Amino acid sequence: MKGLLIAGDRSGSGKTSITLALSALLAASRNVQTFKVGMDYVDPSYLTGVTGRPCRNLDGYVMSPEEVRAVFSHGCRGADIAIVEGVRGLFEGAEALSDLGSTAAIAKQLDLPVVLVIDARSITRSAAAIVRGFQAFDPDVRIQGVILNKVSGARHREKTVQAVEHYCGIPVIGTIPRMEEMELAARHLGLVPYKEGAEGDGFLERIDTIKRMIGEHVDLDALLGIAGDVPVEESPLYAAPEAPDVRVGVALDEAFNFYYADLFDILSSLGAETVTFSPIRDRLPEADGYILGGGYPELFGAELEENARVREGIREVSRNGTPIYAECGGLVYLTDRMALAPGFAGRDEGRVYDLAGVFTGEARMPARRMLGYTVGTSDAAGPTGQATFRGHEYHYSTVRLHPETRYAYRLTRGSGIRDGLDGAFCDQTIGSYTHLHPVTSRGMFAHFVDRCRD
């Protein structure tokens, strides 16, 4: 099997649109497995949508090198080529003096050749200096090709290509003109998720335009020539028992869809069968436990309020001691109400929506945007058991809970719900702003599944 990594010189270089289009074009004739560096849900939804295979996340800050390789190998089963999309600039990470959490670290751990996307707007010879600088900064990162984005014309293209290839000794495999049509639709937490966007007017047409543009301006044969051989070894992390003995309901619809693809594999490996349901339109299915992931409940407040069957059902099973695990948007759903400021999320006036009422308190939006890694410990009394963890938070809301609320997580990095406290819990229900990756936090999910089993 072949593999390569597509990185950018900075955020906004265009690597997301380029990786999306290249993956879609190659998927027309091959089994393409995609990966996204970092803890991110939305970019992977696009790569999943255009390839038909679940995109998986690789994060060198949250995951150990062994876990990175396990996720990569597991995802690559049955694939012809693996394409990894980087995050931010190639060397951006969690620290200033190491590559921890960076795209570069993943490239080295998996020994993948790198195609570097350069934002070439208004520069020519300087593009060669940028590439040379990236090459010299860490020679263990194998930069094998360059794609120049936002090129303004034939003369710009000619000078920039000539400079890069002369001074850097690697090929320019694509030069992409600057076009407004290359931009993807975005909102307050980033891109619009693929499934939601695909139901709107003009969304898929824009994806097709991006594919056509990239297909015309990137040499796919040269790209494939850069891809290196990748060994694939199955990991025991994913070994599943012969038959599941516990059932977990997972909220999955337009409002709740922030899940890592590995969640379902890890739950299966722990002996859990999963059944999905929509808090917007379904009844609550019978299950031994429930998971409410993140998403955009703020865009579907009226629909969530209207479906009282699920709101009341969640409140009832929580009070009866059925385990519930919720992250971010799921945490918001478990509060008494959600209050939106006037004009937020396209609302003409401020609205307040009744929610499940498991936790006494309310969610308010917007608030100061919180983005970054979390590090903490989990108390043995909570549904996820005693553990140390690394995760991620990304939200535009604040949750204000009753002063006597108990918290299972103590964070040494990150804000959580309040002053480093996260993982609010009552009975066997826990809700947090921290998103956990199911591979690196497998023990916590195993404890939750055991609680469901009990």
N, C-alpha and C positions, 0 to 999 in steps of 0.2 A: 504494500500500500504506500501511496505517496502522501506527503504533507508539506505545508508551508504556513507561514504566519504573515499577516498583513498588518503593518504598524504605521502610525502617523508621526510626523515630526512635532505635532502639537494637537490639542483639541481643536476641532473644527477644520482639520485638514481635508476632510471628505472621505476618510477611510470607511465609515459606516456605509455610505451609499455605494462606494466602490466594492467593498466586500459583499454586500447584498447582491449587487448585479453580477459579479463574477461567480458567486455561488449559484445563482439562478441559471446563468448561462451554462455552467458546467453540469448542473443537475439535469439538463435536458438529455444528456447522453451518459451520465455516470451517477453512481451512488455517492453523494457528497455529504460528508459529516462535518458540521460546523461547530465551532467553539467560540466563546467570548471570554476574554480576559477580564476579571473583576466580578464583583457582586452586582449583577445587573439583570433585569428581567425583560426590559422592553426591546433592546437590540436583539436579544436571542429570539424574541417572538417573530421578528422579521426573517431571520435566518432559518428558523423552523418553517415559516410559511412558504418560503420559496424553494426549499429543498425537500420538504415532506419528512424530514428526520429531525427529532428533537435536538435543538442546539443545547450544548452543555457549557457550564461555567468553569473556568480555571482561575483560581485566585491564590497567588503565592504568599499572601499575608495571612489569609484565613486557613489555607490548606498546607500540609506538609508536602515536600517533594514527592513522597511516596503516594500521597492522596492525589496529587496532580496527575501523576502517571497512571494511577488506577482509573480515574475518571476519563482520562484521554483514551486509554486502551479499551475501556468498556464501551465508550461512545463509538469507537471506530469499528466495532464488529460489523462485518458485512459491507464496509465502505470501500470505495476505490480511491478516494482522496480526502484528506482532512484539511480544512481551511480554518485557521484560527484568526479571529479579529482581535487586535490589541485594544488597549484602553488609553485614552489621552495620548501624550507623547510617548515614544518608545521607552524612555528612561524614567518617566514619572512613576513614583511609587509612594510607599508609606513614610519613607525617611529621606533625608537630604544626602546622606553619605553612604547609602547602600541601595541595591536594586530590589530590596524586599517589597513584594507586592506589585512589581512593575511588569510590563510586557516583556522587557528584556530578560527578566528572570525566567519567565515561562519559556521563552525561546531557547534559553540555555538548558533548562531542565529537560526539555523534550528534544533538544538538538535539531531544531527546525530552522531551515533557511528563511530569511526575512525579505519581504518586499516592502520598501519604505515609500510611503505616500508623502510627497512634499507639496505644501501649499506654495505654488510658484507665482502667485499673483505679484506683479510688479518687481520681480527679481529674475535675473538670468544667470550670470556667472556666480552670483552669491548662492544659488542653489547648489552648485558644486561644493562651495565652502561648507554649507550645511551638511551635505552628505559625507564629505571628508571628515568633518567633526564628529558625526555619528559613528563613522567607521573607527576612528581613532579612540573614541571615548571608552569603548569596551570591545577589543578585537575578538573576544570570545562570542560576541553576537555576530552571526554570519549574514550580513546584509548582501544579498545576491542580485537585487534588481531594484529599480526605481520607477514609480509612477508619478508623473508631474500633473498636478491638478490645478484648475483655474488658469489655464494658458489662454492668452488673449488673441493670438493670431499666429500666422505662419512664421514671421520673423522671430517672434518671442520663442516659439517652439524650437526653431532651428538653433538659435544661440544657446538656449538652456540645455537642450539635449547634447549638443557638441561639448559644452563645458563639463557637464556631469560625466559623460563617457570618457572624456580626455583625462580629467583630473582624478577621477574615482575608480576607473577601471572596471566598471560594471555597467550592464546595459540599462537603458531607459526602455521599458517595455510598454509604456503607455503615456500619452499626453492628452489630457482631457480639457476641453474648452470650458471657460467659465459660463455657466448657464443657470438661470433661476430655477429651471425645471429639475435640477439636480438635488434640490432641497426637499427633505421629507417633512411631513406635518408634525408640529410639536405643540406641547401645552406646558403647564406649570411644573410638571415633574419629568419633562423630557418628551421623547417621541410618543405619538399616539400608538398604543399597542396594535400589532398587525391585525388581529382578528376583528377588533372594533373598527379600525380604519377601513378594512376590506368591505365592510357593510355600508360605507359612505360613498357618496358620489365623487368620482374622479380619482380615488385613491389608487386603485389597481392600474388605472391608466398612467398615473405618474410613475408607478413602479416599472411599468413597461417602457416608459420613456427613458428612465434611468438605465434599464437593461440595454436598450438600443444604443444609447450614447456610449456606454462603457464597451459594448460589443464592437462599436465602430472605431474606438480609439485606444483599446488595449489589445495587445497581441496575446491571445489565449495560448497559442502554441509555445511562445516564449515563457509564459507563466508556468505552464506544465513542465517545461524544461528546467525550471528553477526548483520545482518541488523535489524533495529528497525522499529516500526510502525511510519508512517508519515501522519499527517493530511493534507488534500488538500482542499483549499478554493479558489474559483474563485475570481479574482480581477476585479473591475470596470475599471481598466486601459485599459483593452482589449475589452471592450464592443464596438461593431461596429454598426453604423447606418444601417438601412434596405437596403439602396442602395447607392453606391458611386456616387459622383457628380463631381469628378475630376480624371484625369488620369496622373500617374507619370511613366515615363520610367526609368528603373534601368539597368545600364550597368552590364552585368553578363556573363563572359566567362573566358578563361584562364588568361587573363591579369588583370581582375577586378573581384575579388570574396571575398574581405574582407568585409563581412557584418555580423552583429549580427542577429541571427534568429528572434529576436523580432522586427526588423525593419519592416518586412512585416505585422506583426500583428498590430503594432502601426500605420502604414500608413492606414491600413484597418479601425482601430478604429477612425481615423480622417476623414474618408469618401473618401479615395483615393484608386482607383484601380491601381494595379501595372502591368506593362508589361515589360518583360525583353528583352534586345537586346545585341548583341555582337559588340563592336567597331572594332573587328578584321574582321568580315565577313558579317555583316548585313547592312541594311539601317537604318537610324534613324527613329524610329516609331513616328507617330503623338501622341503628349502628351501635357499636360498643364504645365509640368515641368519635370526635369531630375535629377537623382542622379548618380554620378560616384564615386564608392567606391575605396578603396585601392586595392592593389594587386602587380603584378609584370610586369608593362608595360616595364621595362628594358629588359625583356626576349623576348618581342614581338614587338620591335621597328619597324622592317621592315614591319610586317603585319599591324601594326597600321598606319604607314605612307602610305602604299599601299591603304588602305581603305579611300580614300579621301572623299567619300560620307558622312561618319559619321563625319570626322574632319571638313569639310566645313559646314555640317548641324548643328553641335554644335556651331560653330562660328556664323552662321546666326541667330539661334534661340536666342543665348545670346544677340546679338546686337538688336534683336527685342523685348527684355525685357522678354523673357520666363525665369522663375526661374530655376537655375541650382545650385545644391549643390554637392560639390566634396571634398573628403578626400584623402590626401596623394598621392597615385597613380593617383587618379582622378585629384588632383591639378597638378601633373606633366603633365598629358595629356592636360590640359588647357593652358600650356605655348606654346611659339613659337616652341621650339625644345628641344630635349633630347640628351645630349652629354655623351657618355660612354668612360671611360678611356680605353686605350689598355689593353686587357686581362680580362676586367671586364665582369662578367656573361658569361664567356666562349668565348668571342669574341677575335679573333686573332689580331684585330687592332681596334683602337678607331673609333667609329661610331657616326654620328650625324643624328638624325631622325627628320623630320618635324612633328609637332603635330597640335593641334587645333588652337592655336594662339588667344585664348580669352584674355589671359594676356600677355603683352609685357615682354619678358624675357625668360630664359631657365633653364632647370633642368640639373644638372651634377651629375654623379655617377662614382665611389663611393665618399663618403664624410665621415666625422666622424659619427659613428653610434649614433643615438639619441634614447634613450629608457627611458620611464618614464611617470609619470602622468603629466597632465596639469591642471591648475586651472586658470580661467579667467572670464572676462565679455564680453558680446556681445553688440555692439552698436545698437541702435534702427534703424539706417539707413540701416543696412545690411539685407539680405533676411531671417535671422534667428531671427531678432528682438532683443529687449533688454532683457538680461538674465544674470545670473551668471551660470557657468558650471564647471564641472569636467570631464576630459577626459583622453586621453592617446595618446602618440606619439611614433612611432617606425619606423624609416626610416634610409636609408643608402645613402641618396641623399641630395643635397642642391638645393634650388630654388632661383634664383636671378632675381628679378623683377625690372621694371622701378622705378626710385626714387619717382615718383609721384603716385605710386600705393596706393590706399586707403585700410585700414585694419579695419575690424569690431571687431576683438578680441584683447583684451589687457590681456596678461598672467602675473600672479603673480608667477606661477610655470610652468616651461617648456620653451623651446626655440622658438617654432613656426617657422615661415618663416624667421624672422629677428629680433633679439634682443627683444624677447617677443611680437612681433607683429605677428598676425596670422589672418586667415580669410580674405585673399585678396578678394576685391569685386569690381565689376563694373556692372552697370545696375542692374539686379537681379541675377547675378552670384556670388557665393562665393566659394572659395577654400582654404582649410586649411591643415596643418599637423596634427591638433588635430582630433582624432577619438572620436566621441560622442556616448554614448550608448543611443538608442532611448527611453528607459524607463525613465532614470533619466533626459534626455534632451527632454522629450516629448513636453514641451512648445515651444522649438525652432523648432522642426519638425512641430508642429501645426502651427506656424507662417509661415514656409516655404510653407506648404500645403495651407494656406490661400492666400499667394501670388500667388500660382499656380491657385487657384480658382478665384482670381481677374483678 
